[in-house]
């Protein structure tokens, strides 16, 4: 699995923005992860404690905001959320759908002390 | 001392994406068409590459980059034996290739002599999907024995595809694979995806795939 390199990427991004803002310490990191994007679970927090050790991000808490997969039907226009199995439009059974949410995978913000 | 919330809004893979953009620019400068070939272990990636060389090797010069998690050269040896330059990248246990590894691989190929580069990613349906390499096409090989539920279980890899290859179709009579269910899952994730059913063993279906590939390589050559 690739949680370790994901964690290292998060650290690089947090450090770069912390330095730009002259932070003494980073206390919190807010992540947005879509249901359809990379699989990232709580093991990231475990890796985090190792990779952030000795940096100004040490002991920062990671917050995960998980976004559901949301599809929009191109035939009837209705929007529906997918939690487990992929299904066609529940209103008109169409397969002509577009994905409007669920692929997010980014660092939204950090909380710092100056 | 005060706590301040700083907006970031940066993709977690942004460093990789920047590197991928450099790879893409280099490939365009060299007028090379490039493919990131992904699949599960055993879906037939190397066989597919070898069969493609058989069909198109007399028209185009093709280079291959083989990604493996172990320091073996089994796959690249086969490509070299088929008469094309190949380099092996050992990911050191990592589950995928990333853009920096591809950059290294490209530097070891004679790019100015090539028309087409195929990158055989590590056999895995999860991790390669997250790392853009900067190639012109992400192509997935799904094979009949893997089962018809893979789009439902691994949606992310189907999202970024330009082409889907369905391999081992000669095994269809022996395996309980519901093609309609499989295709419906693909359609939800990637509507209208270009799909080629093939068999590397019998050669069935290769003509259509090769026609598609030829037009892409010729377009890129004249760009």
Interface residues (C-beta under 8 A of the other chain):
Chain A: X1 X2 X5 X6 X9 X10 X12 X13 X14 X17 X18 X21 X23 X24 X27 X31 X36 X37 X38 X39 X69 X71 X85 X86 X87 X88 X95 X96 X97 X98 X99 X103 X105 X106 X107 X108 X109 X110 X111 X112 X113 X114
Chain B: X1 X2 X3 X4 X5 X6 X7 X8 X9 X10 X11 X12 X13 X14 X15 X16 X94 X95 X96 X98 X126 X127 X129 X130 X151 X152 X155 X156 X159 X184 X185 X187 X188 X189 X191
